[in-house]
Amino acid sequence: MRWVGLSWLRLHAGYDGPPMPKPVPVPVNWADLPDEQLLDLRMCDLPIALAGSVMQGRVAELQAELDTRHLTVPVHYYLAEEWFTPDGAVSMAVPFYLAHPRLEKLERAQMLEVEGGDYDWCMRILRHEAGHVVDNAYKLRLRRRRKLLFGSSSEPYPEFYTPKPYSKSFVMHIDPWYAQSHPDEDFAETFAVWLTPGSNWQDRYVGWPAAKKLEYLDALMRSLQSKPALVALPTEVDGLATTRKTLRQHYRHKRRHYGVERPKFYDRELRRLFSDAPEHAGNISAMQFLSRIRRPVRRLVASWTGIYQYTIDQVFEDVSARCREMRLRLAVPEEQARHEFTVFLTVQTMNYLHSGRHRVAL
């Protein structure tokens, strides 16, 4: 899944793209540039900042939530390529595209969605990242009870993981199963649920093993009220100001990360909805039908499965290509086809997920 909050930055690891380009002058009207020209700008040259952006108010709201809980952690916020919290630091990286509407538009065009683009989604991510910051600030990963309940932070981060969708040992916050990816993500997700105003976690998780984690975290946070952080100096890792790759190189790498070893689709499954029989010659083509439903179905399956929309879209590409090769047309009423295709796509996505290829976020 494309989810956030890792204590390490993987987007830059092993960068094997072309040499870093010479800078292209940024015009005053850079926000009016078409995508193709905008993509040639270096990220470090973008004239953007958190101050004055939509993120200024959202960061202030998160800080108010921490203040209400009397957690005096001096969080440092800065722009970078993606959401993340540097390991051991009290800093939080915010993705550059949230600092300007034009860059949000580019992110959507390149990746089909804007992670943290709407208010609720953004606040969920901020609370999750705040969990990492608080964990770092008080060196909580060293505590015996924390290790016992959540696991060891020294456990290597996997590139992929296999979630257990019906497990009640983990909270559900950003993504239904992201807490299962690593002990530190489990802690951050649990913290986020605890911090969220009106989350009513005491009732929501009653009878769940995850409730023990929430109760421990509640007591732990109360014990830290008004106490100075053990780590207080801000640290910026891979900040935007030092990122010399172009937006084009950034998105090429990001799309490759969220790519998928394309699964095989069976003609028998497609022929339940589509047909090349003469009696269906007057119906719309399968390609036309899939084009109509692509965006809403992609979003729906992403919300159900937690798989990144970009990955699901590649599955759509495979289906569409096969339908084109077979010259298929709609064989059942559109509403029935839409429902059955959504189920089909969800099953294929879940098969991908349970194969152990559920990708850990950047």
C-alpha positions in Angstrom: 0.0 0.0 0.0 0.9 3.5 -0.7 0.6 4.4 3.0 2.9 6.8 5.0 4.8 7.2 8.2 8.0 5.2 7.7 10.9 6.2 9.9 13.1 5.9 6.9 13.0 7.3 3.4 12.9 4.8 0.6 11.9 7.0 -2.3 15.5 8.1 -2.8 17.2 4.8 -2.1 19.0 3.2 -5.0 18.2 6.1 -7.4 19.3 4.8 -10.8 17.8 7.4 -13.2 19.7 9.7 -15.6 22.3 12.2 -14.3 20.9 15.1 -12.4 20.1 17.8 -15.0 21.2 21.3 -15.2 18.8 23.7 -13.7 16.0 25.2 -15.8 15.2 28.8 -14.8 11.9 29.0 -13.0 9.7 31.6 -14.6 7.5 33.9 -12.5 4.4 32.3 -14.0 5.7 28.7 -13.3 2.3 27.7 -12.0 0.8 28.4 -15.4 3.2 26.0 -17.2 1.8 22.9 -18.9 2.7 19.6 -17.3 5.4 18.8 -19.8 7.3 22.0 -19.0 6.6 21.9 -15.3 8.1 18.4 -15.1 11.5 19.7 -16.3 11.9 22.0 -13.2 14.2 20.8 -10.4 12.4 20.2 -7.1 14.9 22.3 -5.2 14.0 25.3 -7.4 10.3 25.3 -6.7 9.3 28.6 -5.0 7.0 27.0 -2.4 6.8 26.9 1.4 4.6 25.6 4.1 3.8 29.1 5.3 0.8 30.4 3.4 -0.2 27.0 2.1 -3.2 24.9 3.1 -0.8 22.9 5.2 -0.1 25.8 7.6 -3.6 25.6 9.1 -3.6 21.8 9.2 -0.2 21.7 11.0 -1.5 24.3 13.5 -4.5 22.1 14.1 -2.3 19.0 14.8 -0.2 21.1 17.1 -3.3 22.2 19.0 -4.3 18.6 19.4 -0.9 17.8 20.9 -1.1 20.8 23.2 -4.5 19.7 24.4 -2.9 16.4 25.5 0.0 18.4 27.1 2.6 16.8 24.9 5.3 19.4 24.7 7.2 18.0 21.7 8.9 20.6 19.5 7.8 19.2 16.1 9.7 20.6 13.1 7.8 20.5 9.8 9.5 20.8 6.4 8.9 20.1 2.8 10.2 16.9 1.1 9.2 14.5 -1.6 6.9 12.4 0.5 5.4 12.0 4.0 7.9 10.6 6.4 9.6 11.0 9.8 13.4 10.8 9.9 14.5 8.0 12.2 15.2 9.3 15.7 14.2 12.8 14.9 11.4 15.2 16.0 10.9 16.4 12.4 8.1 15.6 10.0 8.5 15.8 6.3 5.4 17.0 4.4 5.1 16.3 0.6 5.9 19.3 -1.6 2.7 18.9 -3.7 0.6 20.0 -0.7 2.3 23.4 -0.7 0.7 24.6 -3.9 -2.6 23.8 -5.8 -0.7 23.5 -9.1 1.5 20.8 -7.7 -1.5 19.0 -6.3 -2.9 19.0 -9.8 0.4 17.6 -11.2 0.4 14.9 -8.5 -3.1 13.8 -9.4 -2.2 13.7 -13.1 0.9 11.6 -12.5 -0.3 9.3 -9.7 -4.2 9.5 -10.1 -4.7 10.7 -6.5 -3.2 13.2 -4.0 -2.2 11.4 -0.8 -3.4 13.6 2.0 -5.1 16.0 -0.4 -8.4 16.4 1.4 -8.7 17.6 4.9 -9.7 14.3 6.7 -7.1 12.2 4.9 -4.4 14.8 5.6 -5.2 15.0 9.3 -5.1 11.2 9.6 -1.6 11.2 8.1 -0.4 14.1 10.3 -1.6 12.3 13.4 0.2 9.1 12.3 3.4 10.9 11.7 3.0 12.6 15.0 3.1 9.2 16.5 6.5 8.6 15.1 7.7 12.0 16.3 6.5 11.3 19.9 8.1 7.8 19.7 11.4 9.4 18.7 11.2 12.4 21.1 10.9 10.2 24.2 12.8 7.2 22.9 9.8 5.0 23.6 11.0 2.2 21.5 13.5 1.3 24.2 10.8 0.6 26.8 10.2 -3.0 27.6 6.4 -2.9 27.7 6.3 -1.0 24.4 8.5 -3.8 22.8 6.3 -6.5 24.3 3.0 -5.0 22.9 4.2 -3.7 19.6 7.3 -5.6 18.8 10.9 -4.5 18.3 11.8 -1.4 16.2 14.9 -3.1 15.1 12.8 -5.5 13.0 13.7 -4.8 9.3 11.1 -3.0 7.3 9.8 -5.3 4.6 9.4 -4.2 1.0 6.1 -6.2 0.9 3.9 -7.7 3.6 0.9 -9.9 3.8 -1.9 -8.4 5.9 -4.4 -10.4 7.9 -7.6 -8.5 7.1 -9.7 -10.0 10.0 -7.1 -9.5 12.7 -8.3 -7.5 15.7 -4.8 -7.2 17.2 -4.3 -3.9 15.3 -6.1 -0.6 15.0 -7.4 0.7 11.7 -6.6 4.3 10.9 -5.0 5.5 7.7 -5.4 2.1 6.0 -7.2 -0.9 7.2 -4.0 -3.0 7.6 -1.1 -0.6 7.6 -0.4 -1.2 11.3 0.5 -4.7 10.4 3.5 -3.7 8.3 6.0 -3.0 11.1 6.0 -2.5 14.9 6.7 1.2 14.5 3.8 1.6 12.1 1.6 -0.3 14.6 2.7 2.2 17.3 2.1 5.2 15.1 -1.3 4.0 14.0 -2.3 3.3 17.6 -1.1 6.8 18.6 -3.1 8.4 15.8 -6.3 6.6 16.9 -5.7 7.7 20.5 -5.0 11.3 19.5 -8.0 11.8 17.1 -10.6 14.0 18.8 -13.9 12.0 19.3 -12.4 8.7 18.1 -14.2 7.0 21.0 -11.6 4.2 20.9 -12.7 2.8 24.3 -16.0 1.7 22.7 -14.8 1.1 19.2 -12.2 -1.4 20.1 -13.9 -3.0 23.1 -13.1 -6.8 23.1 -10.2 -6.4 20.6 -6.6 -7.4 21.5 -5.7 -4.0 20.1 -7.5 -2.3 23.0 -4.6 -3.4 25.3 -2.2 -1.3 23.1 -4.5 1.7 23.3 -4.9 1.4 27.0 -1.1 1.2 27.4 -0.6 4.1 25.1 -3.2 6.2 27.0 -1.4 5.6 30.3 2.0 6.2 28.7 1.0 9.5 27.1 -0.5 10.7 30.4 2.8 9.9 32.1 4.6 12.1 29.6 2.4 15.2 30.0 4.3 18.4 30.2 7.6 16.5 30.3 10.4 17.9 28.1 11.4 15.7 25.1 14.6 13.7 25.3 15.3 14.6 21.7 14.6 18.2 20.7 16.9 19.3 17.9 15.2 19.5 14.5 16.7 17.4 11.7 15.9 17.7 8.0 16.6 14.6 5.9 16.3 14.9 2.2 14.5 18.2 2.4 13.2 19.8 -0.8 15.9 22.4 -0.8 18.5 19.7 -1.4 16.6 17.6 -3.9 18.1 18.3 -7.3 16.2 15.8 -9.3 13.5 17.1 -11.6 9.8 16.5 -11.1 10.0 14.2 -14.1 12.6 12.0 -12.5 10.7 12.1 -9.2 7.5 10.7 -10.8 9.3 8.2 -13.0 10.8 6.7 -9.9 7.6 6.9 -7.9 5.5 5.2 -10.6 8.1 2.4 -10.8 7.9 2.0 -7.0 4.2 1.6 -7.1 4.2 -0.6 -10.2 3.1 -4.2 -10.1 4.1 -7.5 -11.5 1.0 -7.8 -13.6 -1.2 -10.7 -12.7 -2.7 -13.1 -15.2 -6.3 -12.7 -16.1 -8.3 -15.5 -17.4 -10.5 -15.2 -20.4 -13.2 -17.3 -18.7 -13.7 -14.5 -16.1 -13.9 -11.8 -18.7 -16.4 -13.8 -20.8 -18.9 -13.8 -17.9 -19.4 -10.1 -18.5 -18.3 -9.6 -22.1 -18.7 -11.5 -25.3 -17.6 -11.6 -29.0 -20.7 -13.4 -30.1 -22.7 -12.0 -33.1 -25.8 -11.3 -31.0 -23.9 -8.8 -28.9 -22.5 -6.9 -31.9 -24.7 -3.9 -31.3 -23.6 -3.5 -27.6 -20.9 -1.0 -26.5 -17.4 -2.4 -26.5 -15.9 -3.7 -23.3 -13.2 -1.0 -23.7 -15.9 1.8 -23.8 -17.6 0.3 -20.7 -14.4 0.0 -18.7 -13.5 3.6 -19.7 -16.8 4.8 -18.2 -16.4 3.1 -14.9 -12.6 3.2 -14.5 -12.3 6.1 -12.1 -15.1 5.4 -9.6 -14.4 1.7 -9.5 -10.7 2.3 -9.1 -11.4 4.6 -6.1 -13.9 2.1 -4.6 -11.5 -0.9 -4.8 -8.7 1.2 -3.4 -10.8 2.2 -0.4 -11.7 -1.5 0.1 -8.3 -3.0 -0.3 -5.8 -0.3 0.7 -3.9 -0.8 -2.6 -2.6 2.3 -4.3 -4.9 3.6 -7.1 -1.9 3.7 -9.5 -1.4 0.0 -8.9 -5.1 -0.8 -9.4 -5.1 1.3 -12.6 -2.4 -1.0 -14.1 -4.7 -4.0 -13.4 -7.4 -2.0 -15.4 -4.9 -1.6 -18.2 -4.3 -5.3 -18.4 -8.0 -6.0 -18.4 -8.7 -3.4 -21.1 -5.9 -4.7 -23.3 -7.1 -8.2 -23.1 -10.7 -7.1 -23.9 -9.4 -5.2 -26.9 -7.4 -8.2 -28.2 -10.5 -10.4 -27.9 -12.8 -7.7 -29.4 -15.3 -8.1 -26.5 -18.6 -6.3 -26.1 -20.9 -5.9 -23.1 -23.0 -9.1 -22.7 -25.1 -8.2 -19.6 -26.9 -5.0 -18.4 -24.5 -2.2 -17.5 -25.5 -2.1 -13.8 -25.0 -5.8 -13.5 -21.6 -5.6 -15.3 -20.5 -2.7 -13.2 -21.3 -4.6 -10.0 -19.7 -7.9 -11.1 -16.6 -6.2 -12.6 -16.1 -4.4 -9.3 -16.2 -7.7 -7.4 -13.8 -9.2 -10.1 -11.3 -6.4 -9.7 -11.5 -6.6 -5.9 -10.8 -10.3 -6.0 -7.8 -9.9 -8.3 -6.5 -7.1 -6.1 -6.9 -9.2 -2.9 -5.2 -12.1 -4.6 -2.3 -9.7 -5.3 -2.4 -8.6 -1.7 -2.4 -12.1 -0.2 0.4 -13.2 -2.4 2.7 -11.2 -0.1 3.0 -8.3 -2.5 1.3 -5.7 -0.4 3.8 -2.9 -0.8 5.0 -1.0 2.2 4.5 2.8 1.7 7.4 5.1 0.8 
